Amino acid sequence: FARLANEAASNTGQPAPYPNLAEVVNTNWQEEIFRIAPVQNYNLSATGGTNIFKYAISSEYFDQDGILLNSGFNRYSFRANFDLKISEKLKFASFITASRTKKSNSAETGDEFSPIRFALFSSPADPVYLSTGEYNFDTNIGDGILNNPVAQVKESVNDNYTNRILSNMVLQ
């Protein structure tokens, strides 16, 4: 990439953007923002009872990392069912489900300023970090927009929480 950029500049009479090819980095921007995304899922349940009273209780933990750094989804859930035979003609039943979910998005991914777009178009000759350890925001994606897709995904926090409780009681 750096050789071609230097050759293109030379053909138009411009100075070489990468005069010292030995110092040019080879950044794989996609490798920097994507990861393998493992999934964990754990379930625990108990059931039991007698002719008069029956119960079923279960819980679940689900966790999935997103393929984009700083993204993912996790859920905790609990469910309980109870049946009570009050008489030969009367029965009481109760159902309750509770859950908490967290959806993490590291950055917007569907627009022209998404980190995925920047990772696809950023120059591989630009480093992720400056020599000072700070993010390099001089990465140019070719149309004059300067950004760093690694900074976008690592520094952007967008957590969405949802809590749900569903309950139902029946007397029949």
FIMIGU-287619 format. One record per residue: x, y, z of N, C-alpha, C, O, CB in turn; residue in three letters. Coordinates in steps of 0.02 Angstrom, whole numbers, padded with zeros to 5 digits, always signed. Glycine has a CB too. Layout:
<atoms>
XYZXYZXYZXYZXYZAla...
</atoms>
This chain:
<atoms>
+00041-00059+00000+00000+00000+00000+00044+00063+00000+00033+00109-00039-00047+00000+00061Phe+00094+00064+00044+00138+00122+00049+00178+00133-00015+00186+00189-00038+00186+00115+00109Ala+00201+00078-00044+00238+00083-00108+00193+00112-00162+00215+00156-00200+00265+00014-00130Arg+00131+00087-00167+00085+00113-00218+00067+00186-00205+00061+00225-00252+00022+00070-00220Leu+00059+00204-00141+00044+00274-00125+00102+00319-00144+00092+00374-00171+00028+00282-00049Ala+00163+00296-00131+00222+00335-00151+00227+00341-00227+00244+00394-00254+00286+00302-00123Asn+00212+00285-00263+00215+00286-00336+00162+00333-00364+00175+00370-00412+00207+00215-00364Glu+00102+00331-00336+00048+00375-00359+00067+00448-00348+00055+00490-00392-00019+00360-00323Ala+00097+00464-00291+00118+00533-00277+00172+00554-00326+00172+00610-00351+00143+00539-00204Ala+00219+00508-00340+00274+00523-00387+00246+00537-00456+00270+00582-00491+00323+00465-00389Ser+00196+00499-00477+00167+00508-00544+00131+00575-00551+00124+00601-00607+00117+00451-00559Asn+00110+00604-00496+00076+00669-00499+00121+00726-00477+00098+00783-00470+00013+00668-00456Thr+00185+00711-00465+00233+00762-00446+00228+00783-00373+00254+00835-00353+00223+00822-00489Gly+00194+00743-00332+00187+00758-00261+00242+00723-00221+00272+00675-00245+00117+00736-00235Gln+00256+00748-00161+00305+00713-00119+00277+00646-00095+00217+00638-00087+00326+00758-00059Pro+00321+00599-00083+00301+00532-00060+00270+00537+00010+00302+00565+00055+00361+00484-00059Ala+00210+00511+00020+00180+00513+00087+00216+00467+00136+00212+00477+00197+00107+00493+00083Pro+00250+00416+00111+00287+00369+00154+00359+00365+00130+00378+00316+00098+00253+00298+00153Tyr+00400+00416+00145+00468+00418+00120+00512+00362+00147+00559+00341+00113+00499+00485+00136Pro+00499+00338+00208+00539+00285+00237+00496+00222+00244+00462+00213+00295+00568+00307+00307Asn+00498+00180+00194+00456+00120+00193+00471+00072+00250+00428+00034+00270+00464+00085+00127Leu+00531+00073+00275+00550+00028+00330+00512+00045+00395+00505+00002+00438+00625+00031+00342Ala+00489+00107+00401+00454+00128+00462+00378+00122+00456+00342+00136+00504+00472+00199+00479Glu+00354+00101+00398+00282+00096+00387+00254+00035+00423+00281-00020+00416+00266+00093+00311Val+00201+00045+00461+00168-00011+00496+00121-00046+00447+00107-00021+00393+00130+00014+00559Val+00098-00104+00467+00050-00141+00426-00010-00157+00470-00016-00213+00495+00082-00206+00396Asn-00054-00109+00479-00111-00117+00524-00167-00153+00489-00190-00133+00435-00135-00049+00550Thr-00190-00208+00519-00249-00242+00495-00308-00216+00537-00321-00242+00591-00242-00322+00500Asn-00341-00165+00512-00394-00131+00550-00451-00178+00569-00479-00172+00623-00421-00072+00511Trp-00468-00224+00525-00522-00271+00541-00502-00316+00599-00542-00330+00643-00541-00312+00480Gln-00440-00339+00597-00416-00381+00652-00415-00343+00718-00423-00373+00771-00346-00408+00636Glu-00405-00278+00714-00402-00237+00775-00471-00226+00807-00475-00217+00868-00372-00170+00758Glu-00525-00228+00768-00591-00213+00797-00636-00275+00805-00684-00272+00842-00627-00162+00755Ile-00620-00329+00770-00661-00390+00774-00629-00440+00820-00568-00438+00832-00673-00420+00705Phe-00668-00487+00846-00642-00540+00890-00686-00602+00882-00740-00600+00854-00641-00516+00965Arg-00660-00657+00908-00700-00718+00913-00749-00706+00970-00731-00680+01023-00655-00782+00926Ile-00812-00724+00960-00864-00708+01008-00893-00771+01040-00940-00801+01012-00920-00667+00974Ala-00867-00792+01097-00893-00852+01129-00962-00842+01160-00982-00785+01174-00844-00877+01182Pro-00997-00896+01170-01063-00896+01200-01061-00941+01262-01032-00995+01260-01118-00920+01150Val-01092-00919+01316-01101-00959+01376-01175-00962+01392-01210-00912+01387-01060-00929+01436Gln-01199-01021+01411-01269-01029+01429-01273-01080+01485-01252-01138+01476-01312-01050+01367Asn-01301-01060+01542-01307-01104+01600-01380-01105+01622-01413-01054+01625-01261-01080+01658Tyr-01405-01166+01637-01473-01175+01660-01473-01216+01724-01433-01262+01732-01517-01208+01605Asn-01519-01199+01769-01527-01237+01830-01602-01241+01843-01637-01190+01841-01489-01204+01891Leu-01627-01302+01857-01699-01308+01869-01712-01360+01922-01672-01406+01933-01737-01325+01805Ser-01770-01353+01954-01792-01401+02005-01868-01408+01998-01904-01359+01988-01772-01378+02077Ala-01892-01469+02004-01964-01482+02003-01980-01532+02058-01937-01569+02081-01986-01510+01933Thr-02042-01530+02079-02062-01578+02130-02132-01564+02154-02169-01524+02125-02014-01576+02189Gly-02150-01597+02208-02215-01585+02237-02250-01649+02257-02220-01703+02260-02257-01547+02190Gly-02314-01640+02271-02356-01695+02293-02420-01693+02251-02424-01657+02201-02373-01691+02369Thr-02470-01734+02270-02534-01732+02235-02569-01665+02244-02609-01645+02201-02580-01789+02260Asn-02554-01632+02298-02589-01569+02314-02550-01508+02290-02580-01460+02266-02600-01563+02390Ile-02484-01509+02296-02443-01451+02278-02386-01473+02231-02351-01521+02245-02413-01417+02343Phe-02378-01437+02176-02324-01450+02128-02288-01385+02112-02318-01331+02111-02353-01483+02062Lys-02224-01391+02099-02185-01331+02083-02132-01347+02030-02110-01404+02022-02151-01303+02146Tyr-02113-01295+01995-02058-01299+01947-02023-01231+01950-02054-01178+01940-02083-01315+01873Ala-01958-01233+01962-01918-01171+01967-01858-01178+01922-01825-01231+01921-01896-01157+02043Ile-01843-01126+01883-01784-01129+01840-01752-01061+01835-01785-01009+01843-01803-01156+01770Ser-01688-01062+01821-01651-00999+01809-01602-01011+01752-01583-01068+01737-01613-00975+01874Ser-01584-00956+01720-01539-00961+01663-01492-00900+01662-01512-00845+01681-01579-00965+01596Glu-01431-00913+01641-01384-00859+01627-01358-00870+01556-01334-00924+01540-01324-00857+01680Tyr-01364-00819+01515-01341-00822+01446-01295-00762+01433-01312-00706+01451-01402-00821+01395Phe-01237-00775+01404-01189-00721+01390-01157-00733+01323-01130-00787+01310-01135-00716+01447Asp-01159-00683+01280-01127-00687+01214-01090-00623+01200-01119-00569+01200-01179-00702+01158Gln-01025-00629+01189-00986-00571+01166-01005-00557+01094-01020-00602+01056-00909-00584+01174Asp-01003-00493+01075-01014-00475+01006-00949-00483+00967-00895-00482+00996-01041-00403+01000Gly-00954-00490+00901-00893-00497+00861-00855-00430+00857-00795-00429+00842-00909-00522+00791Ile-00890-00375+00869-00858-00309+00872-00838-00297+00944-00878-00307+00990-00906-00253+00845Leu-00777-00275+00956-00754-00261+01024-00804-00218+01062-00837-00175+01032-00685-00227+01024Leu-00810-00229+01126-00852-00189+01170-00927-00196+01153-00966-00150+01165-00832-00115+01166Asn-00946-00253+01126-01017-00266+01112-01035-00335+01137-00991-00378+01146-01032-00259+01036Ser-01099-00346+01150-01120-00411+01173-01191-00410+01199-01226-00359+01197-01074-00437+01226Gly-01212-00467+01224-01280-00475+01250-01277-00524+01309-01245-00576+01304-01329-00500+01195Phe-01310-00506+01365-01318-00556+01417-01386-00551+01449-01418-00498+01449-01263-00549+01470Asn-01408-00608+01478-01474-00611+01507-01473-00656+01568-01443-00710+01568-01526-00637+01455Arg-01507-00633+01621-01521-00673+01680-01596-00683+01680-01634-00635+01670-01495-00639+01747Tyr-01619-00744+01691-01691-00754+01694-01709-00805+01749-01669-00848+01767-01719-00778+01626Ser-01770-00798+01774-01795-00841+01827-01868-00856+01812-01905-00811+01790-01787-00808+01897Phe-01889-00917+01824-01959-00936+01812-01981-00982+01869-01944-01026+01890-01968-00971+01743Arg-02042-00971+01892-02071-01013+01944-02144-01027+01927-02182-00982+01910-02065-00980+02014Ala-02163-01090+01932-02232-01112+01922-02255-01149+01984-02218-01192+02010-02239-01157+01857Asn-02314-01134+02009-02342-01168+02067-02414-01188+02053-02452-01149+02026-02339-01122+02130Phe-02432-01249+02071-02500-01274+02065-02521-01299+02134-02486-01338+02166-02507-01330+02011Asp-02579-01277+02157-02605-01298+02221-02677-01322+02212-02720-01286+02188-02602-01240+02274Leu-02688-01384+02230-02755-01413+02226-02790-01398+02292-02775-01429+02344-02752-01491+02211Lys-02837-01351+02290-02871-01330+02351-02926-01381+02369-02933-01399+02427-02902-01259+02342Ile-02962-01403+02320-03013-01455+02330-03020-01493+02265-02984-01480+02217-03083-01424+02352Ser-03066-01541+02262-03077-01580+02201-03099-01536+02143-03085-01552+02085-03128-01634+02214Glu-03132-01480+02158-03158-01437+02105-03122-01370+02099-03138-01331+02055-03230-01426+02116Lys-03074-01357+02143-03042-01291+02143-02966-01299+02143-02937-01336+02183-03064-01251+02205Leu-02934-01263+02097-02861-01267+02089-02834-01196+02081-02864-01154+02048-02841-01311+02028Lys-02777-01183+02112-02744-01118+02106-02676-01130+02072-02639-01176+02090-02734-01084+02177Phe-02661-01088+02023-02596-01092+01988-02566-01023+01983-02602-00974+01974-02604-01124+01917Ala-02501-01020+01989-02465-00956+01984-02403-00966+01942-02367-01015+01949-02446-00929+02055Ser-02391-00918+01898-02332-00919+01854-02298-00851+01858-02331-00799+01855-02352-00936+01779Phe-02233-00852+01866-02196-00789+01866-02130-00799+01828-02096-00849+01836-02182-00764+01940Ile-02115-00750+01787-02052-00749+01749-02020-00681+01757-02053-00630+01748-02064-00766+01673Thr-01956-00679+01774-01920-00616+01780-01855-00622+01740-01824-00675+01738-01905-00599+01855Ala-01836-00568+01708-01774-00569+01669-01742-00499+01669-01776-00448+01676-01787-00593+01597Ser-01678-00499+01660-01639-00438+01652-01592-00450+01594-01553-00498+01594-01600-00417+01718Arg-01595-00406+01544-01550-00413+01487-01508-00350+01480-01528-00295+01499-01591-00426+01422Thr-01449-00360+01453-01404-00304+01439-01378-00314+01368-01348-00366+01352-01344-00301+01491Lys-01389-00265+01327-01364-00265+01258-01313-00209+01253-01329-00151+01264-01422-00257+01205Lys-01252-00226+01235-01198-00177+01229-01180-00168+01155-01165-00216+01120-01136-00199+01269Ser-01182-00107+01133-01160-00089+01066-01100-00043+01074-01105+00009+01107-01217-00055+01024Asn-01045-00061+01044-00985-00019+01052-00990+00045+01012-00960+00095+01031-00924-00058+01032Ser-01025+00044+00957-01032+00103+00915-01086+00089+00863-01104+00031+00852-00964+00122+00880Ala-01111+00141+00833-01161+00131+00780-01127+00096+00722-01071+00114+00702-01191+00200+00757Glu-01161+00046+00694-01130+00007+00641-01166+00012+00575-01146-00019+00526-01126-00065+00661Thr-01219+00051+00571-01257+00052+00510-01253+00116+00470-01293+00126+00424-01327+00038+00525Gly-01208+00161+00486-01206+00223+00449-01136+00236+00419-01091+00195+00427-01226+00282+00493Asp-01129+00292+00386-01066+00307+00353-01008+00320+00401-00951+00321+00380-01075+00366+00308Glu-01023+00331+00465-00970+00344+00514-00959+00283+00559-00934+00290+00615-00987+00405+00556Phe-00977+00224+00536-00970+00164+00577-00897+00142+00580-00859+00154+00533-01015+00108+00549Ser-00878+00110+00635-00809+00085+00641-00794+00031+00589-00736+00023+00569-00797+00058+00710Pro-00845-00006+00567-00833-00057+00517-00814-00024+00451-00767-00047+00417-00896-00102+00507Ile-00849+00028+00432-00831+00064+00371-00761+00093+00376-00721+00088+00329-00883+00120+00356Arg-00746+00123+00433-00680+00153+00442-00626+00099+00440-00571+00110+00413-00676+00191+00509Phe-00640+00040+00469-00591-00014+00468-00578-00039+00397-00523-00058+00380-00614-00073+00512Ala-00630-00038+00356-00623-00061+00286-00583-00012+00243-00547-00032+00197-00691-00073+00256Leu-00591+00052+00258-00560+00103+00215-00500+00138+00244-00468+00178+00209-00611+00153+00198Phe-00482+00126+00307-00424+00159+00336-00360+00131+00306-00356+00073+00286-00423+00149+00413Ser-00311+00173+00303-00247+00153+00274-00211+00104+00319-00204+00116+00379-00203+00216+00262Ser-00187+00048+00291-00149+00000+00331-00080+00027+00351-00047-00001+00394-00140-00065+00293Pro-00061+00082+00321+00004+00112+00338-00001+00157+00399+00050+00181+00424+00031+00152+00279Ala-00062+00169+00424-00071+00211+00484-00073+00167+00546-00105+00114+00546-00137+00252+00479Asp-00038+00187+00598-00038+00147+00660-00102+00161+00700-00133+00213+00693+00024+00162+00702Pro-00120+00114+00744-00177+00122+00788-00160+00174+00841-00201+00217+00857-00196+00055+00821Val-00100+00170+00868-00078+00214+00923-00018+00256+00902+00022+00234+00861-00061+00174+00986Tyr-00014+00315+00930+00046+00357+00921+00101+00332+00967+00088+00290+01009+00030+00433+00935Leu+00161+00358+00959+00216+00337+01001+00204+00356+01075+00236+00327+01119+00282+00369+00977Ser+00159+00403+01088+00143+00423+01156+00093+00375+01189+00079+00381+01249+00115+00494+01157Thr+00066+00327+01151+00017+00281+01177-00055+00303+01167-00102+00266+01181+00029+00270+01249Gly-00064+00364+01142-00132+00389+01128-00155+00363+01061-00115+00343+01019-00133+00467+01130Glu-00221+00364+01051-00248+00343+00986-00224+00389+00931-00218+00449+00941-00324+00341+00988Tyr-00210+00361+00874-00192+00399+00814-00256+00419+00779-00288+00377+00747-00145+00357+00767Asn-00275+00482+00783-00335+00505+00749-00320+00536+00681-00362+00569+00651-00371+00556+00793Phe-00259+00525+00657-00241+00550+00590-00250+00496+00538-00222+00501+00483-00169+00575+00590Asp-00290+00444+00554-00302+00392+00504-00351+00421+00453-00403+00450+00471-00330+00326+00536Thr-00336+00413+00391-00376+00442+00338-00408+00387+00297-00373+00343+00271-00333+00488+00292Asn-00474+00387+00292-00508+00334+00255-00514+00349+00181-00547+00312+00144-00577+00322+00284Ile-00483+00401+00159-00479+00414+00087-00525+00469+00062-00513+00496+00008-00496+00352+00052Gly-00576+00488+00100-00619+00542+00076-00616+00602+00122-00664+00641+00127-00691+00517+00069Asp-00560+00609+00156-00549+00668+00198-00575+00660+00269-00564+00705+00310-00582+00726+00167Gly-00609+00605+00285-00634+00594+00352-00578+00561+00393-00551+00510+00373-00698+00550+00353Ile-00563+00591+00450-00511+00564+00493-00544+00531+00554-00586+00561+00587-00462+00620+00516Leu-00525+00469+00567-00550+00435+00625-00509+00374+00639-00467+00354+00599-00624+00417+00617Asn-00522+00343+00697-00487+00283+00718-00539+00232+00739-00570+00241+00791-00435+00298+00775Asn-00550+00179+00700-00602+00131+00716-00590+00095+00783-00638+00076+00816-00608+00081+00661Pro-00527+00086+00802-00513+00054+00866-00536+00098+00924-00565+00074+00972-00437+00038+00873Val-00523+00163+00919-00546+00209+00970-00622+00210+00973-00652+00213+01027-00519+00280+00957Ala-00654+00207+00915-00728+00207+00913-00756+00148+00952-00801+00157+00993-00752+00204+00841Gln-00731+00088+00940-00761+00030+00973-00739+00022+01046-00778-00003+01086-00742-00032+00935Val-00678+00044+01062-00656+00036+01132-00681+00091+01178-00691+00079+01238-00581+00034+01134Lys-00690+00150+01152-00709+00207+01195-00783+00222+01196-00807+00259+01239-00671+00268+01174Glu-00820+00196+01150-00892+00208+01146-00929+00157+01189-00919+00097+01182-00917+00205+01073Ser-00972+00182+01233-01012+00138+01276-01085+00152+01263-01108+00209+01269-00994+00148+01351Val-01122+00101+01245-01193+00107+01232-01227+00045+01259-01240-00003+01222-01208+00117+01155Asn-01242+00045+01324-01274-00012+01357-01348+00000+01364-01370+00053+01388-01242-00026+01426Asp-01387-00049+01344-01460-00047+01348-01482-00102+01396-01468-00160+01384-01493-00056+01278Asn-01517-00084+01450-01542-00133+01498-01618-00139+01492-01653-00090+01482-01522-00112+01571Tyr-01642-00200+01498-01714-00213+01499-01730-00259+01557-01700-00313+01563-01739-00243+01431Thr-01777-00238+01599-01800-00280+01654-01873-00298+01641-01913-00255+01623-01793-00243+01724Asn-01890-00362+01649-01958-00386+01636-01982-00431+01692-01945-00473+01717-01962-00423+01569Arg-02044-00420+01710-02077-00467+01756-02146-00482+01727-02185-00436+01715-02083-00437+01830Ile-02159-00545+01716-02224-00567+01692-02252-00614+01744-02218-00659+01768-02218-00602+01621Leu-02315-00604+01761-02347-00646+01811-02418-00661+01792-02452-00621+01759-02344-00613+01881Ser-02441-00719+01813-02510-00739+01799-02533-00784+01856-02497-00828+01878-02515-00775+01730Asn-02594-00772+01880-02624-00815+01931-02692-00837+01906-02730-00799+01877-02630-00777+02000Met-02707-00901+01919-02769-00930+01895-02803-00967+01952-02771-01004+01989-02757-00978+01835Val-02867-00956+01960-02907-00993+02007-02962-01026+01966-03004-00992+01937-02936-00948+02065Leu-02962-01092+01964-03011-01127+01922-03041-01186+01957-03084-01220+01928-02981-01148+01857Gln
</atoms>
